Amino acid sequence: MGHVVIIGAGPAGACLAHLLASRGMRVTLLERQRDFAREFRGEVLMPSGVDALGQMGLRPILDASGTVVAEGFEVYHGARRLLAIRFGEWWPQAARPRTFSQAAFLEAVVDDAARFPGFHLERGCTVRDVLVEGGRVVGVEADTASGSHAFRADYVIGADGRASVLRKRANLDEERHPQAFDIVWCRVPLPEFMRSPVLLRGYVGTGHTAILIPSHDGRLQIAWAIEKGTFGDLRRQGIEAWIDDMAAHVSPDVGAHLRAHRGDVTAPFLLDVVCDRLVRWCAPGLLLVGDAAHPMSPVGGQGVNIALRDVVVAANHLVPLLASGATPDALDAAAARIESERLPEVATIQEIQDRAAAVVLGRQGRLFREIVLFRLLPLLSRTGLPGRLAPRLGRPFLYGTTAVRLAV
């Protein structure tokens, strides 16, 4: 059986390691942190991501880790509600977005993977460089608790996120999609009026857009889109000042709640929004997946879900070859097929994200917002048409754009 080193124990890395180990592979998973309680993690699962986890046999672990299933969503312009959709009427349970505790889920995944003899997790391991012999990646150099160490493998997979070390060290170039906004994330106590039913809320306006998500931890997660490069001004004002600024652009109930809980803000985090993809996701001996290969915009909550679908396709191509002791050339050819199979969906989703961001956030979308969102949408909402159309219009974000089936 081949030995694989996977860098990064996020959803892509941990789930791929579990999947390979469960099929008899030797897998060494290297994780920079000592635990999974990072300051920021994407924690929205779409049906596409839930389906991928189900195919991997990880759905019981997901359910046991705690999820909150959304019952609908609302869109506001300041105090005015533009749209209200309840999923119960039009959307089956399986089609609803949900939030989950990524930290708890990942901890459970690696704990379960430990029952497979070929699985090994190295925590607190910082990868510094790739090992290259004869033009081929044969492992990585990393700092561990016991000192510098070389981890050699038959194949190396990078799942180390948008700041991927392997991406840099392997000199893999990306195609940039310039973004005009960043996201400030934070959590506040969940207001009583949002506990039941569990509704996602969106606030659209010129220069200010926010998404409110009731979270698995009983708090309210807020994603506030700001013009790229303006966070420095907000930070100098202090948390209380930018909470007041945010409160001025939402409905009165949420605004009053934010002001009342200025001192209860937790986990404030600036997400430097990046949307790009590598020209090549692989090099001899190396494959990148998830955000390491194609950082996704936060629009539509796609990052985790697309990464999990990468895992399924990667396993389909790599497991048979690793199990049979295939040649390095065969593994490299498989990596190229993985990229070719996944690229169309990733490119399509990123293009949709760019268009949606331009319409909702960009200056060029002002006329669309004024006419379609602020005037026509409330009128259409009374007919129930948006509720019937939403699953179809949102299908790429909900289910992906290609069929992804685990075959190993």
N, C-alpha and C positions, 0 to 999 in steps of 0.2 A: 504494500500500500504506500502511496506517495505521502510525503510530509509537506504540509502547507503551513506557512506563517501568515497570520492575518494581523494587520496593524489597525487598532481602533476597535473598542468594544461598545460602539454605539449600536443602534438597531441593526444596521447592515452587517457589521462585523460579528456581533454576538450571535445573530441568527444564522449567518452563514457558517460560523464555527460549529454551532450546535448541529446544523444540518449535515455538514461534512462528517463530524464525529459520529453522528448517529448512523451514518452509512459506512462506518469502519475506517475512516481516514484518520491519520495522525495530524492533529491540528494544534498549533501553538498560537494562542491569542494574546497579543501584547496591548496593554492598556496603560495610558499615561497616568491616569488618576488612581488613587487608592480605593475610591468608591465611586458610585455613579451619581452622587448628589451634586451635579454641576449647577452653576448659577442660571443657565438657560438651556432648555431642551424643547424641541418641537414635540408637542404632546397631543396633536389632533390626528386621529386615524379616520381615514375615509374607507368606504366599503372595499376599495381595491387593496388597501393595506391589511384590513381585517381578513379578507379572502386569502391573501398571500400567507399570513400567519396560520390560517386554518389549514392550508395545503401543507405547510411545514410541520403540522402537528403541535403548534404552539398556542392554539386558541384557548385551551384550558388554563395555561399559564397566564395569558392575557386577562381572562375573566377573573382569575383568582387575584390578580394584581390590582383590581379595582378600576372600573370604567364608569363614565357618566355619558349616557346617550342623550343627544339633543332631541328635543320634541318639536322644534321649529325654529324659525328665525324671524327677526324684525329688522327693518331698515328705517333709520330716522334721518331727518335733516334738522339738526337742532332739536327743538321741542316737538316738531311735527313728525308723526309716524307716516312714512311713505308706503310701507308694505308690511304685512304680517302674514306669515305662512305657518300652518301647523302641519307637521309631517304625517300625522295620523290619517289624514284624509287621502293623501296622494302617494305617500312614500312608505314602502314596507319597512319593517324594523331593520332589516339587513342593509337598507340603503341610507341609513342615517349616520352622520358624523358622530364621533364620540371622542372624549378626552380620556387619557389614561396616564398613570404614573410611570413615566419612562424609567425612572430610577428603580422603582420596585420591580418592574417588568424585567429589566436587564439583569438585576441581581438574581431573579428567579431563573432566568434563562441560563446563566452561567452555572448556577447551582445544579440545575438539571443536567447540563452538559457534562458535569463532573462525573456522572455515573458511567460515561463512556470511557474505556481505557485509553483511547488515543487522544483525549482532550487535556490540554494544559493551559491554564490562564496565568499570565505574569502581570501582576498589578504594579503600579508605580514604575513603569518601564517607559523611558523616553527614547524614541528612535531618533538617531542623529544622522544616519546616512544609509545608503544601500551598499551591499557588497556586490561587486561586479567582477566576474571572471570570464575572459574570452568574449567580452561584449554582452554578457548575459547576467541579469540579476540572480544571485544565488542565496540571498539572505539580507539581513540588515544588521547594522551596528547600533547598539542601544545602551543607555545608562540604566542600571538596575540598582536595587538596594545594596547588592553585594559588589557593585562596581561595573565597569564596562564589560559588555558581553557581545559576542557575535552569535546571532541566531541564523543558522543555515537551513535551507529548505529546498525541496524540489520545485516549489512554486511560492511566490509571494503575492499577497493580495492586500491592497491598500484600501482601508475603509476609515481613514483618519480625518474625514470631514473637509470642510471648505478651506481650512488652513493646512492642508495635507503636506507633510514633510516629504512623503514619497513623490508627490507631484513635482515638488521643487528639485529634489535630488536626482530624479530621473529625467529632468529637463523636458517635461511634457508641457507643450504650449496650449493655452486656452483661447477660445473665441469669446471675447467680452461682449456683454449686452449692457451698456451703461444704464444705471438706474438713477432716478432723480429723487429718490426718497430713502430714508432709513426708518427703522422701527424702534420705538422705545417700548420695552416690555416691563410690566410690573404686576404685582398682585396686591389686592386689597381684600378685606373681608367681604364675603358674598352677601349682598343685601337680601333681606327677607322677601322682597317683592320679586326677586329673580330665582328663588329656590324652587318654586313649582308654579307653572311648568318650567322645565329647563329649556330656556330659549337663548340662542345666539343673538347678539345685537350688533348691528353695524350702524355707524354714524358717518354720513358722507357730507362733505362741504368743500369749499375752495380752500386748499392748503391745510385742511385738517380732516383726517379720516381715522376712525377708531373701530376696533373690533373688540367686543366684550364676550368672554367665554367662561361660563361656570365650570370650574375645574374639579378634578377628582379629589382635591384636598379640602373641599369646602370653602374655597376662596374664589375670587373673581380675577381671572387673568385678563389683562388689558394690553392690547397691541395698538399703539398710537403711531400713525405714520406722520413723519415730519420731513420737511425739505432736507435733502442730503447736505450735510455740512453745518446744520444749525444746532446740533446737540450741544456744542460748546457753550453757546449762549444760554441754553436751558440749564446746563449743569452749573454755570456760574450763578444763576438765579436761585438754585437750590430746589430740592424735591417739592417743597410746599408750593413754590411759585409755579412750577410747571403742572402740578396737580390742579391749581387754580385755573391755569390757562386751559387745560383739558376740560375742566368742569364747565367752562364758559361755552363749549361747543357741543355739549351733549344735552339730553333731555333733562328737565328740572329734577326728576327723581334721582337720576344717576349723578347729576351735578351736586345735589345736596349731600348725597352719600359720600362722594369723593371728598368734598370739603370737610365733612365730619370725621373722615378717617385719614386726614393728611399724615398723621403720625403713625399710621398702621401700614404704610406701604412697605412691602417686602420684595426682595429680588429684583430691584430695578436694573435693567440691562439694556444697552444699546446694541441693536443688531445692525451691523453695517451690511445693508442689503446688496447682495451680489447675485447675479444670474449669468452664468457662463457654462461652457462645457469644453472639455479638452478636444483638441483636434484629433488626438489619438488617446484612447483610454488604456493602452497597453504598450509595453516594451518587452523585449525578450526576457522571459522569466517573471514578468510583473503585469498585474491587472489592477486597475482602480475601479471602485464601484461607489454608488451613492454620491454624496456631496463631494467626495474626493475627485470624482470624475466630472460631475456636473452640478455645481451648487444651484439650488432652485430658489427662486424668489419666494417670499412667504405668502404671496397671493394664492389663495385657494388651499393652503395647508398641504402642500404636495411633497415636501422633502422626505419625510419618513416613509410615505407610501410608495413613492417612486423607488427609493432605496431598497425596500423590501421586495419589490418586483424585480429589481436587479439581482437580488439574491437567488430567487427562484430560477431565473434564466442561467445564472452562473453555475448553479448546482447541476442543472440539466446537462450542461456541456462538460463540466470538469469531473464530476463523480465517475462516470464510466472510464475516463482516461486515467485518472489517479488510481482507480481500483485495479486497472490492468497494467500499471507500470509503463504508461505511454512515454514516448520519446519527448524531449524538450520541444522539438519542432511541432509535434502534435498538440502539445499544451498551448503553444503560442498561436497556432492556427485556431484553436478553440476560443482563446481570448478574443481574437479578431472577430469570430462569429458572434460572441456575446455582445461586443460593441455594436456590430452591425444589426443585431436583433433588437437591441434596446434603444439605439439612437433615434429611430423615427418617433417613438412615443415621447422621449425626453425633449426632442426638438419641438414637437408639436405643443406640448404642455408649456414649454418656456415661451413660445410665441404667443400663446393664449394669455399667459401671465403678463407679458409685456403689453399686449393690447388692453387688457383689463386695467392695468396700472395707469396707462396713458389716459383712459377714459375717466376713471374714478379719481385719480390723483393729479394728472397732468394738466397744465394750463391749456393745452390744446383740446382738452375734453370739456372745457367750461360750457360751451354751447350745448353739448349733449346732456350734461348734468342739468342745466337750466330747463331744457325742453322735455327730455325723456324722463329723467329721474324725478325732478321736482314738480313737474306738471302732469305728465301722462301717467306715470307709475301709480299715483294715488287713485286715479280714475280707473285704471285697469284692475287695480287691486280689488275693487268692489265687485268685479265680475267673476273673481276666482280664477281668471285665466293665468296669472303669474304662477299660482300654485300648481296648475296642471302642466305648465311649460317648464318650470324650474328643473325637474328631474332630467328633462331632455336637454335643456340648455347647459345644465351643469354636469352632464354625463362624463365629459373628459376628466373633470376633477373628481367625480365620484368613483368612476370605474376604470379610468385609464382609457387609452385609445387602441390598445392591442390586446389580444388574448394571451394571458400568461398562465401556463399550466405546469405544475411540477410533474416531471416524468421519471424521476429516479427514486 
